Amino acid sequence: MTSLDYDEVTSFLGERGPFQITIFVLLSLSTVPNGYTGMAMVFLADTPSYRCRTSHRNWTSTNLSLAEDGSGGGCLEYQFLNGSSNATGLCVDGWEYSKERYHSTIVTEWDLVCEDAWKVPFSLTIFFMGVLSGSFLSGELSDRFGRKVVLFVTMAIQTLSSLVQVASVSWEMFCVFFFLTGIGQISNYMAAFVLGSELLGRNLRVVYSVLGTCVFYALGYAFLPLCAYLVRSWRLLLAVLSLPGLLYIPLWWFIPESPRWLLAKGRVQEAEDIIRAAARKNGITPPEVIFKDSDLLLSEKNEPKSSDVSYSYLDLIRTPKMRNITVLNSVVWLITTITYFGLSLSTPNMNGDPYLNCLLSALMEVAAYVLAWLLLKLLPRKALITFPLLTAGLVLLLIHAVPPENSGLSVALAMGAKLGVTAALSVLYISAVEQFPTVVRGMGMGICSMCSKTGSTIAPFFPYLSHYDRILPYILMGALTVLAGLLSILMPETRGMPLPEDLSQVSDIKTHSRLLTGLKFRIKSICFECFNYVES
């Protein structure tokens, strides 16, 4: 059954009845914990001021420069004898930490300073490795066992792993369960996104993709600094952030499986029961027969049933059309995420209260998503991906022309570029869902998410390039973003198009082949300019 056939058959449900609104709200709420799960490390692993704990007379500790580690702490002990001081090595009695801002963090818990300071950023790397693994696994599991099962199982993994983290007795134990939390976090987010896209009608699907998952994700991010401000102990804060996951258990009885997925698996009766339940909730009398007698079913066309075919990740590259869609989306997602996180890390830290800065950052995310939603009503999907990416890339390339003393303008340009990249990233989710067919949609979104998380692990290396040249990170990110914008021109337009159900209905990007010659020329020009800048 094609997506158009499905939409026609279920059109009697309407677009915005009680059933659709309930699904919209509940699935959107399920993404709230994802907004603060990883970002909680900003407060859980913050390093307060510290110094050596001294138990000997005439001994003291040095103070490291704030410019070096941002903590004003000390790693060496000195002994003062006859008016002179001699370094005696690392702090033998441990460290004392300031209680001004935090009662405790994982840094103060396990002394992750000095020689062990590398463990702080590596903890987040472990989380992203879990996210990367979950991106790969969740798609195939979602397509094989169903969107609903994967959603709730991975929500349970995320919640239970976070609760076990609270009782961690070592940094190693903390990281093991942080890895599992990462697997659950991305898996339930992608499952909720795909499930909502398949349960909701065409118009509400767009609203859900932006104002639903994305905005509620950002609201979860905004919830983080409010909790962190009130709770200054890392164990208690992590418990407060983890316990809301238990509130989602009753949602199992309110969120149904995707009828599209059930039909793709040949489970027609179950799909029909869900549609009938939705009709009752909307106060509508459904027809006596919804799917069974439809001559649109694949099985009645003497074509193989989807339930008889086992799909795998190889199907994403098996046919030329499917391969083009998969590779194109993977590259654009990878580059866009690199720029998004690279800008977040490259932008100079704002002066002031860290809790307020975190809140403002989250609110900026909300603004980008709302802007994308408003423009989605007026413009095609591809335009809302291509134009923001090209604009953001060109703005980043302009930063090298800003005088060093005018740092405020550089920050404004970088933040403007981040706004464009964030908006484009939100539309990429919608476009990808509408490009991949139902039988491999979960796996396709999993591959895109995996490329996105690969980008997030690469992005932290870009700010380090500023040690060699202040402008080089912006030049590289600008060039990559322009490349992503040019590549996005090749994407098929999906606005107003029915969702593809099987591999034969995938759109072809060959209609845009006339752009390839110009695209290759522009890519070569961008690379040539980057090499010239580096050599100069």
BAKOL-930577 format. One record per residue (C-alpha): x, y, z. Coordinates in steps of 0.5 Angstrom, whole numbers, padded with zeros to 4 digits, always signed. Example, Ala and Ser with C-alpha at 12.3 -4.5 7.8 and 13.67 -1.06 7.14 Angstrom:
BEGIN
+0025-0009+0016
+0027-0002+0014
//
This chain:
BEGIN
+0000+0000+0000
+0003+0007-0002
+0003+0013+0003
-0002+0016-0001
-0007+0010-0001
-0006+0010+0007
-0007+0017+0007
-0014+0016+0003
-0016+0010+0007
-0015+0013+0014
-0017+0020+0012
-0024+0019+0015
-0020+0020+0022
-0019+0028+0020
-0012+0031+0022
-0013+0034+0029
-0018+0030+0033
-0017+0028+0040
-0013+0022+0038
-0008+0026+0034
-0007+0031+0039
-0006+0026+0045
-0001+0022+0041
+0003+0029+0039
+0003+0031+0046
+0005+0024+0049
+0011+0023+0044
+0013+0030+0045
+0013+0029+0052
+0017+0023+0052
+0023+0027+0049
+0024+0032+0054
+0029+0028+0058
+0033+0027+0052
+0034+0035+0052
+0038+0034+0059
+0041+0027+0059
+0048+0029+0056
+0048+0036+0057
+0047+0035+0065
+0055+0034+0065
+0056+0041+0064
+0054+0041+0072
+0055+0034+0074
+0063+0034+0072
+0064+0042+0073
+0071+0043+0076
+0071+0048+0082
+0077+0052+0084
+0081+0047+0088
+0088+0047+0092
+0093+0042+0095
+0090+0039+0102
+0096+0040+0106
+0098+0037+0113
+0105+0039+0114
+0107+0046+0116
+0111+0050+0112
+0108+0047+0106
+0103+0050+0101
+0101+0049+0094
+0101+0053+0087
+0096+0056+0084
+0095+0054+0076
+0093+0060+0072
+0086+0061+0070
+0087+0062+0063
+0090+0055+0063
+0085+0051+0066
+0079+0055+0068
+0079+0053+0076
+0085+0057+0079
+0087+0050+0082
+0093+0047+0084
+0097+0041+0083
+0104+0042+0086
+0106+0042+0093
+0112+0047+0095
+0116+0047+0102
+0118+0053+0104
+0125+0053+0108
+0130+0059+0110
+0126+0063+0105
+0126+0059+0099
+0121+0054+0096
+0122+0048+0093
+0117+0044+0089
+0116+0037+0092
+0111+0034+0087
+0104+0033+0086
+0099+0033+0092
+0100+0027+0096
+0094+0029+0101
+0089+0030+0095
+0085+0036+0094
+0081+0041+0097
+0075+0044+0093
+0071+0050+0093
+0064+0049+0096
+0062+0056+0093
+0058+0054+0087
+0057+0046+0088
+0057+0041+0094
+0060+0036+0090
+0061+0034+0083
+0064+0028+0080
+0071+0032+0079
+0071+0033+0087
+0068+0026+0088
+0074+0022+0085
+0079+0028+0084
+0079+0028+0077
+0084+0034+0076
+0091+0035+0074
+0094+0028+0071
+0086+0025+0071
+0083+0032+0068
+0083+0028+0062
+0077+0024+0065
+0072+0029+0065
+0072+0031+0057
+0073+0023+0056
+0066+0022+0060
+0062+0025+0055
+0066+0022+0050
+0064+0015+0053
+0056+0018+0053
+0057+0020+0045
+0060+0013+0044
+0054+0010+0047
+0049+0015+0043
+0053+0013+0036
+0052+0005+0038
+0045+0007+0039
+0044+0010+0033
+0046+0004+0029
+0042-0001+0033
+0036+0002+0034
+0034+0003+0027
+0034-0004+0025
+0031-0006+0032
+0025-0001+0030
+0024-0004+0023
+0024-0011+0026
+0020-0011+0033
+0016-0004+0032
+0017+0003+0034
+0013+0002+0040
+0017-0003+0043
+0024+0000+0042
+0021+0007+0044
+0019+0004+0051
+0025-0001+0052
+0030+0004+0051
+0027+0009+0055
+0027+0004+0061
+0035+0003+0059
+0036+0010+0059
+0032+0011+0066
+0035+0005+0070
+0042+0007+0067
+0042+0014+0070
+0039+0011+0077
+0045+0006+0077
+0049+0012+0076
+0047+0015+0082
+0050+0010+0086
+0057+0009+0082
+0062+0008+0087
+0068+0009+0082
+0069+0013+0075
+0069+0007+0071
+0062+0005+0074
+0060+0012+0072
+0062+0011+0065
+0060+0004+0064
+0052+0006+0065
+0053+0013+0062
+0055+0009+0056
+0048+0005+0056
+0045+0012+0058
+0047+0014+0051
+0044+0008+0048
+0038+0009+0051
+0037+0016+0050
+0038+0017+0042
+0034+0010+0041
+0028+0013+0044
+0029+0019+0041
+0029+0016+0034
+0023+0011+0035
+0019+0017+0038
+0020+0021+0032
+0019+0016+0027
+0013+0013+0031
+0010+0020+0031
+0011+0021+0024
+0008+0015+0022
+0002+0016+0026
+0000+0023+0025
-0003+0026+0018
+0001+0030+0013
+0000+0037+0016
+0001+0035+0023
+0007+0031+0022
+0011+0037+0020
+0009+0041+0027
+0010+0035+0031
+0017+0034+0027
+0019+0041+0029
+0015+0044+0035
+0014+0037+0038
+0020+0033+0038
+0025+0039+0037
+0022+0044+0042
+0020+0039+0047
+0028+0037+0047
+0030+0044+0048
+0025+0045+0054
+0028+0039+0057
+0035+0043+0056
+0032+0049+0059
+0030+0045+0065
+0037+0043+0066
+0040+0050+0069
+0033+0051+0073
+0034+0044+0077
+0042+0045+0077
+0041+0052+0081
+0037+0049+0086
+0041+0042+0087
+0048+0043+0088
+0050+0036+0089
+0051+0031+0083
+0048+0025+0086
+0042+0028+0088
+0042+0032+0081
+0042+0026+0077
+0037+0023+0081
+0032+0029+0080
+0034+0029+0073
+0033+0021+0072
+0026+0020+0076
+0022+0023+0071
+0023+0017+0067
+0019+0013+0071
+0013+0018+0070
+0013+0015+0062
+0011+0008+0064
+0003+0009+0064
+0004+0012+0057
+0005+0004+0054
-0003+0004+0055
-0004+0011+0051
+0001+0010+0045
-0001+0005+0040
+0004+0002+0035
+0005+0005+0028
-0001+0002+0023
+0004+0003+0017
+0009-0001+0020
+0004-0007+0022
+0001-0006+0015
+0008-0007+0012
+0009-0013+0016
+0003-0016+0014
-0001-0015+0021
-0007-0012+0018
-0012-0014+0023
-0008-0010+0029
-0007-0004+0024
-0015-0004+0023
-0016-0005+0031
-0012+0001+0032
-0015+0006+0027
-0022+0004+0029
-0020+0006+0036
-0017+0012+0034
-0024+0013+0030
-0028+0012+0037
-0023+0017+0040
-0025+0022+0035
-0032+0021+0035
-0032+0018+0028
-0036+0012+0026
-0031+0008+0021
-0033+0004+0015
-0034-0003+0016
-0028-0005+0012
-0022-0001+0013
-0016-0005+0010
-0018-0012+0009
-0022-0011+0002
-0017-0006-0001
-0015-0008-0008
-0009-0003-0006
-0005-0008-0001
+0001-0011-0004
-0001-0018-0003
-0007-0017-0007
-0003-0014-0013
+0001-0021-0013
+0007-0018-0011
+0011-0020-0005
+0008-0018+0002
+0013-0014+0006
+0012-0019+0012
+0015-0024+0007
+0021-0020+0006
+0027-0019+0012
+0030-0012+0011
+0037-0010+0013
+0042-0004+0013
+0044-0007+0006
+0038-0005+0003
+0039+0002+0004
+0045+0002-0001
+0042-0004-0005
+0039+0000-0011
+0042+0006-0014
+0036+0011-0012
+0036+0008-0005
+0044+0009-0005
+0044+0016-0007
+0039+0018-0002
+0043+0014+0004
+0049+0017+0002
+0047+0024+0001
+0043+0025+0007
+0049+0021+0011
+0054+0027+0009
+0050+0033+0010
+0048+0030+0017
+0055+0029+0019
+0057+0036+0016
+0051+0040+0019
+0053+0037+0026
+0060+0038+0026
+0059+0045+0025
+0053+0046+0030
+0057+0043+0035
+0064+0046+0033
+0060+0053+0033
+0058+0051+0040
+0065+0050+0043
+0068+0055+0039
+0064+0061+0041
+0067+0065+0047
+0064+0063+0053
+0059+0069+0056
+0061+0073+0062
+0056+0072+0068
+0052+0066+0071
+0053+0059+0068
+0046+0057+0070
+0043+0064+0066
+0048+0062+0060
+0045+0055+0060
+0038+0058+0060
+0039+0063+0054
+0043+0058+0050
+0037+0053+0051
+0032+0059+0049
+0036+0060+0043
+0035+0053+0041
+0027+0054+0042
+0028+0060+0037
+0031+0057+0032
+0026+0051+0032
+0020+0056+0032
+0023+0060+0026
+0024+0053+0022
+0016+0051+0024
+0014+0058+0021
+0018+0058+0015
+0016+0051+0013
+0009+0053+0012
+0011+0057+0007
+0017+0054+0003
+0019+0048+0001
+0024+0043+0005
+0030+0043+0001
+0030+0051+0001
+0030+0051+0008
+0036+0046+0008
+0040+0049+0003
+0039+0057+0004
+0041+0057+0012
+0047+0052+0010
+0049+0056+0005
+0048+0063+0009
+0051+0060+0015
+0057+0058+0011
+0058+0064+0008
+0058+0068+0014
+0063+0064+0017
+0068+0065+0012
+0067+0072+0013
+0069+0072+0020
+0076+0072+0017
+0075+0079+0015
+0073+0082+0022
+0078+0086+0025
+0081+0082+0032
+0079+0088+0036
+0072+0087+0034
+0071+0081+0037
+0063+0082+0039
+0062+0082+0031
+0065+0076+0031
+0061+0073+0036
+0055+0075+0033
+0056+0072+0026
+0058+0066+0029
+0051+0066+0033
+0048+0068+0027
+0051+0062+0023
+0049+0057+0029
+0042+0059+0029
+0042+0058+0021
+0045+0051+0022
+0040+0049+0028
+0034+0051+0024
+0037+0047+0018
+0038+0041+0022
+0031+0041+0025
+0028+0041+0018
+0033+0035+0016
+0029+0031+0021
+0023+0032+0017
+0026+0031+0010
+0030+0025+0012
+0023+0021+0015
+0020+0023+0008
+0025+0021+0004
+0026+0014+0007
+0021+0008+0005
+0017+0005+0011
+0020-0002+0011
+0027+0001+0012
+0025+0008+0015
+0028+0006+0022
+0034+0004+0019
+0035+0010+0015
+0034+0015+0021
+0039+0011+0025
+0044+0011+0020
+0043+0019+0019
+0043+0019+0027
+0049+0015+0027
+0053+0020+0022
+0050+0026+0026
+0053+0023+0033
+0060+0022+0029
+0060+0029+0027
+0059+0031+0034
+0065+0027+0036
+0069+0030+0031
+0067+0037+0033
+0071+0038+0039
+0077+0038+0035
+0076+0044+0031
+0076+0049+0037
+0083+0046+0038
+0085+0049+0031
+0085+0056+0034
+0091+0055+0038
+0095+0055+0031
+0090+0060+0028
+0084+0064+0031
+0080+0064+0024
+0082+0057+0022
+0076+0053+0025
+0071+0058+0022
+0074+0058+0015
+0074+0050+0015
+0067+0050+0018
+0065+0055+0013
+0067+0051+0008
+0064+0045+0010
+0057+0048+0011
+0057+0051+0004
+0059+0044+0002
+0053+0041+0005
+0049+0047+0003
+0051+0045-0004
+0050+0038-0003
+0043+0039-0001
+0041+0042-0007
+0041+0035-0010
+0036+0032-0005
+0029+0031-0007
+0023+0035-0005
+0018+0032-0001
+0013+0037+0001
+0006+0035+0000
+0009+0028-0003
+0006+0022+0000
+0011+0018+0005
+0014+0012+0001
+0012+0005+0003
+0017+0000+0000
+0024+0001-0004
+0020+0002-0011
+0017+0008-0009
+0024+0012-0007
+0025+0019-0011
+0031+0019-0015
+0036+0025-0015
+0038+0024-0022
+0033+0029-0024
+0038+0034-0021
+0044+0031-0025
+0045+0038-0029
+0047+0041-0022
+0053+0036-0021
+0058+0039-0026
+0057+0046-0023
+0057+0043-0016
+0064+0039-0017
+0067+0046-0019
+0065+0050-0013
+0067+0044-0009
+0074+0045-0012
+0074+0052-0011
+0072+0052-0004
+0078+0047-0003
+0083+0051-0007
+0081+0057-0002
+0082+0053+0004
+0089+0050+0002
+0091+0057+0000
+0089+0060+0007
+0093+0055+0011
+0099+0055+0007
+0099+0063+0007
//
